[in-house]
């Protein structure tokens, strides 16, 4: 018979369980934490690869979940979704590689395709690819010019697909700070890209949904 005040033994995780429930269960059953890995590892890996490159994404993703596991008892169980928490961890890890990220963005900014010759077979397709490469190079250069804290907000929203509240939770700042940093980042990005902003779709969608 369990003692008074004892917690019941955790049962197996269900797919419908909230992330908070999974984390709480993992306090007594560490293997349960694997559910969180299964849910979010691909997303974290994709984000890490876009920030620092595919060659380090595996290590960064693995380290994210190691840190999360070590900190699981400090997780705020009133927050049912752990996704912002995990993105906050991986963003902090990216922050330990600021120089590497800056070098990568500057290197990408120097990579632009050469224009195809007149009459070249598949010229239209080649031209479209060249245009896309040039656009990516310009975007990389513009991102490299952003302050790190502004870049983090912008890319959590544009590449991590977090909303303002989730980005604020990930970074441990007020929503108003997220909005301010995002506005400054987008303003600088548009200035560097001649008025265009290829990262703005998520923001426009969120504004529409909120309206």
Residue pairs with C-beta under 8 A, 6 or more apart in sequence:
2 8
7 28
9 28
10 24
10 25
10 28
10 29
10 32
11 25
13 21
13 22
13 25
13 32
13 35
17 25
17 35
18 80
18 81
19 36
19 39
19 80
19 81
19 82
19 83
20 75
20 77
20 78
20 79
20 80
20 81
20 82
21 80
22 32
22 33
22 35
22 36
22 82
23 33
23 36
23 72
23 75
23 77
23 82
24 77
25 32
26 32
26 33
26 36
26 69
26 72
27 72
27 73
30 69
33 65
33 68
33 69
33 72
36 65
36 68
36 82
36 86
37 65
40 82
40 83
40 86
41 61
41 65
43 83
43 160
44 60
44 61
44 64
44 65
44 86
44 87
44 90
45 57
45 58
45 60
45 61
46 57
47 87
47 90
47 155
47 159
47 160
48 56
48 57
48 60
48 61
48 64
48 90
48 93
48 94
49 57
50 155
50 159
51 94
51 101
51 155
51 159
52 60
52 94
52 97
52 100
52 101
52 104
53 104
56 97
56 100
60 90
60 93
60 94
61 90
63 93
64 86
64 89
64 90
64 93
65 86
67 89
67 93
68 82
68 85
68 86
68 89
71 89
75 82
75 85
79 85
79 169
83 162
83 166
84 162
84 166
84 167
84 169
84 170
85 169
85 170
87 156
87 160
87 162
87 166
87 170
88 169
88 170
88 171
88 172
91 152
91 156
91 170
91 171
94 101
94 152
95 148
95 152
98 148
102 144
105 140
105 141
105 143
105 144
106 140
106 141
106 144
108 136
108 137
108 140
108 141
109 137
109 138
109 140
109 141
109 144
110 137
111 133
111 136
111 137
112 130
112 133
112 134
112 137
113 129
113 130
113 133
113 134
114 130
115 127
115 130
116 123
116 126
116 127
116 130
117 123
120 126
135 198
138 192
138 193
139 189
139 193
139 198
139 199
141 192
142 188
142 189
142 192
142 193
143 151
143 154
143 155
143 189
145 188
145 192
146 154
146 185
146 188
146 189
149 181
150 181
150 182
150 184
150 185
150 188
151 185
152 171
153 167
153 171
153 178
153 181
153 182
153 185
154 181
154 182
154 185
154 186
154 189
154 199
155 199
156 162
156 166
156 167
156 170
156 171
157 163
157 164
157 167
157 182
157 199
157 202
157 203
158 199
158 201
158 202
160 167
160 170
161 202
162 170
163 206
164 175
164 178
164 179
164 182
164 206
165 175
167 178
168 174
168 175
168 177
168 178
171 177
171 178
182 203
186 197
186 199
186 200
186 203
189 197
189 199
190 196
190 197
